[in-house]
Amino acid sequence: MVTAFVYPFLLSMFILMVSIHLSHKHDLFIDDASHDKPQNYHEDSTPRAGGLGIISGMFFILLFPLGIKFILPLTLAFFSGIFEDLHNSLSPRRRLSLQIVAALSAIWLTDSVVTYLGLGIHMPYWMGIFFSTFAIVGMMNAVNIIDGFNGLASGIILLILLSFGITSYTENNMDIFYVVLVTTGSTLAFFVLNFPKGKIFLGDGGAYMLGFIVAIIGIYLTSKYDGVSPWYILAIFIYPVWEVLFSIVRKLYIGLSPLKPDTYHFHMLVYRQITGNNPYTALLILIFILPFITISTLYPDRSMTNIAVASCFIVTYIIIYLYLYRKDRQAKK
Protein backbone atom coordinates (compact mmCIF):
# COMPACT_ATOMS: atom_id res chain seq x y z
CA MET A 1 0.00 0.00 0.00
CA VAL A 2 2.92 2.36 0.73
CA THR A 3 4.37 1.62 -2.69
CA ALA A 4 1.06 2.38 -4.37
CA PHE A 5 0.67 5.82 -2.78
CA VAL A 6 3.92 7.27 -1.43
CA TYR A 7 6.24 6.40 -4.31
CA PRO A 8 3.93 7.84 -7.00
CA PHE A 9 3.54 10.96 -4.85
CA LEU A 10 7.30 11.42 -4.51
CA LEU A 11 8.08 10.77 -8.17
CA SER A 12 5.27 13.03 -9.33
CA MET A 13 6.43 15.77 -6.98
CA PHE A 14 10.02 15.51 -8.21
CA ILE A 15 9.03 15.65 -11.91
CA LEU A 16 6.68 18.55 -11.25
CA MET A 17 9.36 20.59 -9.50
CA VAL A 18 11.83 19.88 -12.30
CA SER A 19 9.16 20.83 -14.84
CA ILE A 20 8.53 24.15 -13.09
CA HIS A 21 12.24 24.98 -13.13
CA LEU A 22 12.86 23.96 -16.75
CA SER A 23 9.65 25.54 -18.04
CA HIS A 24 10.61 28.95 -16.67
CA LYS A 25 14.24 28.57 -17.72
CA HIS A 26 13.51 27.52 -21.32
CA ASP A 27 10.06 29.13 -21.76
CA LEU A 28 8.28 25.78 -22.21
CA PHE A 29 4.61 25.06 -21.49
CA ILE A 30 4.18 28.65 -20.26
CA ASP A 31 0.66 30.04 -19.93
CA ASP A 32 1.23 33.77 -20.39
CA ALA A 33 -0.85 35.72 -17.86
CA SER A 34 -0.91 38.73 -20.19
CA HIS A 35 -2.94 36.88 -22.84
CA ASP A 36 -6.54 38.05 -22.96
CA LYS A 37 -8.40 34.75 -22.54
CA PRO A 38 -11.76 34.22 -20.76
CA GLN A 39 -10.27 31.57 -18.47
CA ASN A 40 -7.29 33.67 -17.34
CA TYR A 41 -7.55 34.25 -13.58
CA HIS A 42 -3.86 34.19 -12.72
CA GLU A 43 -1.40 37.08 -12.41
CA ASP A 44 1.88 35.26 -13.12
CA SER A 45 2.91 33.33 -16.22
CA THR A 46 2.78 29.68 -15.19
CA PRO A 47 3.81 26.36 -16.78
CA ARG A 48 0.97 24.12 -17.97
CA ALA A 49 3.03 20.98 -17.37
CA GLY A 50 1.17 19.35 -14.49
CA GLY A 51 0.34 16.34 -16.62
CA LEU A 52 4.03 15.45 -16.93
CA GLY A 53 4.40 14.88 -13.20
CA ILE A 54 1.10 13.04 -12.82
CA ILE A 55 1.74 10.61 -15.68
CA SER A 56 5.25 9.94 -14.33
CA GLY A 57 3.78 8.85 -11.01
CA MET A 58 1.06 6.90 -12.80
CA PHE A 59 3.63 4.51 -14.25
CA PHE A 60 3.64 2.77 -10.86
CA ILE A 61 0.36 1.13 -11.93
CA LEU A 62 2.60 -1.19 -13.97
CA LEU A 63 3.33 -2.96 -10.68
CA PHE A 64 -0.24 -4.28 -10.68
CA PRO A 65 -1.87 -6.61 -13.25
CA LEU A 66 -4.82 -4.34 -14.01
CA GLY A 67 -2.57 -1.30 -14.23
CA ILE A 68 -0.67 -2.87 -17.13
CA LYS A 69 -3.90 -2.80 -19.12
CA PHE A 70 -4.47 0.87 -18.26
CA ILE A 71 -1.10 2.35 -19.16
CA LEU A 72 -1.38 2.46 -22.98
CA PRO A 73 -4.87 4.06 -23.03
CA LEU A 74 -3.79 6.46 -20.29
CA THR A 75 -0.77 7.55 -22.33
CA LEU A 76 -2.95 8.12 -25.41
CA ALA A 77 -5.32 10.26 -23.32
CA PHE A 78 -2.34 12.29 -22.09
CA PHE A 79 -1.03 12.85 -25.61
CA SER A 80 -4.42 14.13 -26.76
CA GLY A 81 -3.74 17.28 -24.72
CA ILE A 82 0.00 17.70 -24.19
CA PHE A 83 0.51 19.22 -27.65
CA GLU A 84 -1.88 22.03 -26.72
CA ASP A 85 0.22 22.68 -23.61
CA LEU A 86 3.28 22.98 -25.85
CA HIS A 87 1.34 25.45 -28.02
CA ASN A 88 1.45 22.99 -30.92
CA SER A 89 -2.25 22.33 -30.99
CA LEU A 90 -3.77 19.27 -32.61
CA SER A 91 -6.82 19.98 -34.70
CA PRO A 92 -10.10 19.35 -32.83
CA ARG A 93 -10.76 16.36 -35.12
CA ARG A 94 -7.39 14.75 -34.40
CA ARG A 95 -7.69 15.43 -30.68
CA LEU A 96 -11.13 13.85 -30.56
CA SER A 97 -9.94 10.89 -32.63
CA LEU A 98 -7.07 10.26 -30.21
CA GLN A 99 -9.45 10.45 -27.26
CA ILE A 100 -11.81 7.95 -28.89
CA VAL A 101 -8.91 5.57 -29.58
CA ALA A 102 -7.82 5.90 -25.93
CA ALA A 103 -11.35 5.13 -24.74
CA LEU A 104 -11.83 2.16 -27.07
CA SER A 105 -8.45 0.68 -26.19
CA ALA A 106 -9.27 0.90 -22.47
CA ILE A 107 -12.66 -0.72 -23.02
CA TRP A 108 -11.07 -3.52 -25.04
CA LEU A 109 -8.12 -4.18 -22.73
CA THR A 110 -10.13 -4.15 -19.49
CA ASP A 111 -13.47 -5.40 -20.87
CA SER A 112 -15.20 -2.51 -19.10
CA VAL A 113 -18.53 -1.79 -20.76
CA VAL A 114 -21.70 -0.34 -19.26
CA THR A 115 -24.60 -2.49 -20.43
CA TYR A 116 -26.86 -2.15 -17.38
CA LEU A 117 -28.17 1.29 -16.44
CA GLY A 118 -29.92 0.22 -13.27
CA LEU A 119 -33.68 0.22 -12.62
CA GLY A 120 -34.02 -2.83 -14.87
CA ILE A 121 -32.69 -1.04 -17.98
CA HIS A 122 -30.30 -3.08 -20.14
CA MET A 123 -28.46 -2.19 -23.36
CA PRO A 124 -27.07 -4.49 -26.04
CA TYR A 125 -23.28 -4.86 -25.90
CA TRP A 126 -22.61 -2.78 -29.03
CA MET A 127 -24.66 0.08 -27.61
CA GLY A 128 -22.79 -0.28 -24.33
CA ILE A 129 -19.49 0.21 -26.17
CA PHE A 130 -20.80 3.38 -27.80
CA PHE A 131 -22.21 4.65 -24.48
CA SER A 132 -19.01 3.86 -22.55
CA THR A 133 -16.82 5.55 -25.18
CA PHE A 134 -19.03 8.63 -25.15
CA ALA A 135 -18.90 8.72 -21.33
CA ILE A 136 -15.09 8.49 -21.21
CA VAL A 137 -14.50 11.15 -23.86
CA GLY A 138 -17.15 13.35 -22.27
CA MET A 139 -15.54 13.11 -18.84
CA MET A 140 -12.11 13.91 -20.29
CA ASN A 141 -13.42 17.17 -21.71
CA ALA A 142 -15.57 17.92 -18.66
CA VAL A 143 -12.55 17.93 -16.36
CA ASN A 144 -10.76 20.24 -18.79
CA ILE A 145 -13.69 22.68 -18.69
CA ILE A 146 -13.76 22.96 -14.88
CA ASP A 147 -9.98 23.44 -14.74
CA GLY A 148 -10.23 27.18 -14.13
CA PHE A 149 -8.90 27.87 -10.64
CA ASN A 150 -6.08 26.60 -8.44
CA GLY A 151 -7.03 23.23 -7.01
CA LEU A 152 -10.51 23.03 -8.55
CA ALA A 153 -10.14 20.24 -11.13
CA SER A 154 -7.52 18.28 -9.17
CA GLY A 155 -9.54 18.73 -5.95
CA ILE A 156 -12.66 17.32 -7.60
CA ILE A 157 -10.62 14.40 -8.94
CA LEU A 158 -9.21 13.69 -5.46
CA LEU A 159 -12.73 13.61 -3.98
CA ILE A 160 -13.82 11.22 -6.74
CA LEU A 161 -10.78 9.02 -6.14
CA LEU A 162 -11.46 8.97 -2.39
CA SER A 163 -14.96 7.73 -3.10
CA PHE A 164 -13.70 5.12 -5.58
CA GLY A 165 -11.03 3.99 -3.12
CA ILE A 166 -13.65 3.37 -0.43
CA THR A 167 -15.96 1.60 -2.88
CA SER A 168 -13.28 -0.62 -4.43
CA TYR A 169 -11.95 -1.56 -0.99
CA THR A 170 -15.48 -2.39 0.16
CA GLU A 171 -15.96 -4.57 -2.93
CA ASN A 172 -12.64 -6.25 -2.08
CA ASN A 173 -11.07 -5.51 -5.47
CA MET A 174 -7.50 -4.71 -4.55
CA ASP A 175 -6.40 -4.46 -8.19
CA ILE A 176 -8.53 -1.39 -8.88
CA PHE A 177 -7.91 -0.15 -5.31
CA TYR A 178 -4.17 0.01 -5.99
CA VAL A 179 -4.79 1.83 -9.29
CA VAL A 180 -6.83 4.36 -7.31
CA LEU A 181 -4.02 4.74 -4.76
CA VAL A 182 -1.40 5.33 -7.48
CA THR A 183 -3.63 7.92 -9.16
CA THR A 184 -4.34 9.61 -5.83
CA GLY A 185 -0.66 9.85 -4.90
CA SER A 186 0.30 11.24 -8.31
CA THR A 187 -2.57 13.76 -8.30
CA LEU A 188 -2.02 14.86 -4.70
CA ALA A 189 1.56 15.90 -5.53
CA PHE A 190 0.18 18.18 -8.22
CA PHE A 191 -2.54 19.51 -5.91
CA VAL A 192 0.07 20.51 -3.30
CA LEU A 193 1.94 22.62 -5.87
CA ASN A 194 -1.18 23.97 -7.55
CA PHE A 195 -3.22 24.89 -4.47
CA PRO A 196 -3.24 27.59 -3.28
CA LYS A 197 -0.26 29.30 -4.96
CA GLY A 198 -0.62 27.97 -8.51
CA LYS A 199 3.05 27.14 -9.07
CA ILE A 200 2.06 24.86 -11.97
CA PHE A 201 -1.14 24.26 -13.93
CA LEU A 202 -2.74 20.97 -14.92
CA GLY A 203 -2.78 21.75 -18.62
CA ASP A 204 -4.89 19.96 -21.22
CA GLY A 205 -2.70 16.85 -21.04
CA GLY A 206 -3.22 16.53 -17.29
CA ALA A 207 -6.94 17.38 -17.41
CA TYR A 208 -7.72 14.91 -20.19
CA MET A 209 -5.67 12.21 -18.49
CA LEU A 210 -7.36 12.62 -15.09
CA GLY A 211 -10.82 12.74 -16.67
CA PHE A 212 -9.95 9.58 -18.55
CA ILE A 213 -8.66 7.58 -15.59
CA VAL A 214 -11.59 8.34 -13.28
CA ALA A 215 -14.04 7.58 -16.11
CA ILE A 216 -12.54 4.17 -16.87
CA ILE A 217 -12.29 3.32 -13.16
CA GLY A 218 -15.96 4.20 -12.75
CA ILE A 219 -16.99 2.12 -15.76
CA TYR A 220 -14.84 -0.78 -14.56
CA LEU A 221 -16.50 -0.74 -11.13
CA THR A 222 -20.06 -0.56 -12.39
CA SER A 223 -19.51 -3.17 -15.13
CA LYS A 224 -17.87 -5.72 -12.82
CA TYR A 225 -19.88 -5.40 -9.60
CA ASP A 226 -23.61 -5.64 -8.99
CA GLY A 227 -23.07 -3.67 -5.80
CA VAL A 228 -22.00 -0.56 -7.76
CA SER A 229 -24.85 1.27 -9.48
CA PRO A 230 -24.13 3.25 -12.66
CA TRP A 231 -26.13 6.04 -11.03
CA TYR A 232 -23.53 6.16 -8.27
CA ILE A 233 -20.90 6.89 -10.94
CA LEU A 234 -23.07 9.64 -12.40
CA ALA A 235 -23.70 11.14 -8.97
CA ILE A 236 -19.98 11.16 -8.19
CA PHE A 237 -19.27 12.85 -11.55
CA ILE A 238 -22.26 15.17 -11.42
CA TYR A 239 -20.44 18.50 -11.08
CA PRO A 240 -18.19 18.27 -14.17
CA VAL A 241 -20.86 16.40 -16.17
CA TRP A 242 -23.59 18.91 -15.39
CA GLU A 243 -21.28 21.86 -15.97
CA VAL A 244 -20.73 20.63 -19.53
CA LEU A 245 -24.39 19.87 -20.25
CA PHE A 246 -25.61 23.12 -18.73
CA SER A 247 -23.00 25.14 -20.62
CA ILE A 248 -24.00 23.57 -23.93
CA VAL A 249 -27.69 24.34 -23.39
CA ARG A 250 -26.92 27.83 -22.07
CA LYS A 251 -24.78 28.76 -25.06
CA LEU A 252 -27.20 27.33 -27.61
CA TYR A 253 -30.04 29.27 -25.94
CA ILE A 254 -28.25 32.59 -26.46
CA GLY A 255 -27.03 31.69 -29.94
CA LEU A 256 -23.40 30.90 -29.16
CA SER A 257 -21.41 27.90 -30.32
CA PRO A 258 -20.95 25.37 -27.47
CA LEU A 259 -17.27 25.25 -28.48
CA LYS A 260 -16.76 28.99 -28.00
CA PRO A 261 -15.28 29.90 -24.57
CA ASP A 262 -17.01 32.49 -22.45
CA THR A 263 -16.89 33.94 -18.94
CA TYR A 264 -20.13 32.50 -17.55
CA HIS A 265 -19.16 29.11 -16.21
CA PHE A 266 -20.28 28.43 -12.65
CA HIS A 267 -16.78 28.74 -11.17
CA MET A 268 -16.28 32.10 -12.90
CA LEU A 269 -19.49 33.52 -11.44
CA VAL A 270 -18.53 32.24 -7.98
CA TYR A 271 -15.21 34.05 -8.36
CA ARG A 272 -16.70 37.36 -9.52
CA GLN A 273 -19.71 37.49 -7.23
CA ILE A 274 -18.66 35.69 -4.04
CA THR A 275 -14.95 35.15 -3.42
CA GLY A 276 -12.91 37.44 -5.66
CA ASN A 277 -10.05 35.08 -4.87
CA ASN A 278 -8.61 32.27 -6.99
CA PRO A 279 -7.96 29.50 -4.41
CA TYR A 280 -10.98 30.46 -2.28
CA THR A 281 -13.19 29.88 -5.32
CA ALA A 282 -11.94 26.30 -5.66
CA LEU A 283 -12.24 25.70 -1.91
CA LEU A 284 -15.84 26.96 -1.80
CA ILE A 285 -16.90 24.77 -4.73
CA LEU A 286 -15.17 21.72 -3.22
CA ILE A 287 -17.07 22.30 0.04
CA PHE A 288 -20.28 22.64 -1.98
CA ILE A 289 -19.65 19.32 -3.78
CA LEU A 290 -18.51 17.32 -0.74
CA PRO A 291 -21.93 16.48 0.80
CA PHE A 292 -23.23 15.08 -2.50
CA ILE A 293 -20.17 12.88 -2.99
CA THR A 294 -20.34 11.74 0.64
CA ILE A 295 -23.95 10.56 0.39
CA SER A 296 -23.28 8.71 -2.87
CA THR A 297 -20.22 7.02 -1.37
CA LEU A 298 -22.31 5.72 1.51
CA TYR A 299 -24.83 4.15 -0.89
CA PRO A 300 -23.04 3.06 -4.08
CA ASP A 301 -25.52 0.22 -4.67
CA ARG A 302 -28.72 2.29 -4.50
CA SER A 303 -29.80 3.69 -7.86
CA MET A 304 -32.74 5.73 -6.55
CA THR A 305 -30.64 7.32 -3.81
CA ASN A 306 -28.00 8.39 -6.31
CA ILE A 307 -30.61 9.66 -8.76
CA ALA A 308 -31.95 11.78 -5.90
CA VAL A 309 -28.43 13.03 -5.08
CA ALA A 310 -27.77 14.00 -8.69
CA SER A 311 -31.18 15.66 -8.99
CA CYS A 312 -30.68 17.65 -5.78
CA PHE A 313 -27.30 18.82 -7.03
CA ILE A 314 -28.76 19.94 -10.36
CA VAL A 315 -31.58 21.88 -8.73
CA THR A 316 -29.21 23.52 -6.23
CA TYR A 317 -26.72 24.33 -8.99
CA ILE A 318 -29.40 26.00 -11.15
CA ILE A 319 -30.75 28.09 -8.26
CA ILE A 320 -27.27 29.31 -7.30
CA TYR A 321 -26.25 29.85 -10.92
CA LEU A 322 -29.31 31.96 -11.78
CA TYR A 323 -28.82 34.08 -8.66
CA LEU A 324 -25.15 34.69 -9.42
CA TYR A 325 -25.84 35.30 -13.11
CA ARG A 326 -28.44 37.98 -12.40
CA LYS A 327 -26.18 39.58 -9.83
CA ASP A 328 -23.32 39.57 -12.32
CA ARG A 329 -25.42 41.12 -15.09
CA GLN A 330 -26.66 43.85 -12.76
CA ALA A 331 -23.10 44.65 -11.69
CA LYS A 332 -22.10 45.18 -15.34
CA LYS A 333 -24.91 47.63 -16.09
Secondary structure, DSSP 8 states (H G I E B T S, - for coil): -HHHHHHHHHHHHHHHHHHHHHHHHHT-SEE-TTS--TT---SS-EE--HHHHHHHHHGGGGGSHHHHHHHHHHHHHHHHHHHHHTT----HHHHHHHHHHHHHHHHHHHT----EEETTEE--HHHHHHHHHHHHHHHHHHHHHHTTSTTHHHHHHHHHHHHHHHHHHHTT-HHHHHHHHHHHHHHHHHHHHHTTT-SS--HHHHHHHHHHHHHHHHHHHHHH-TTS-HHHHHHHTHHHHHHHHHHHHHHHHTT--TTS--S-SHHHHHIIIII-SHHHHHHHHHHHHHHHHHHHHH-TT-HHHHHHHHHHHHHHHHHHHHHHHHHHHHHH-
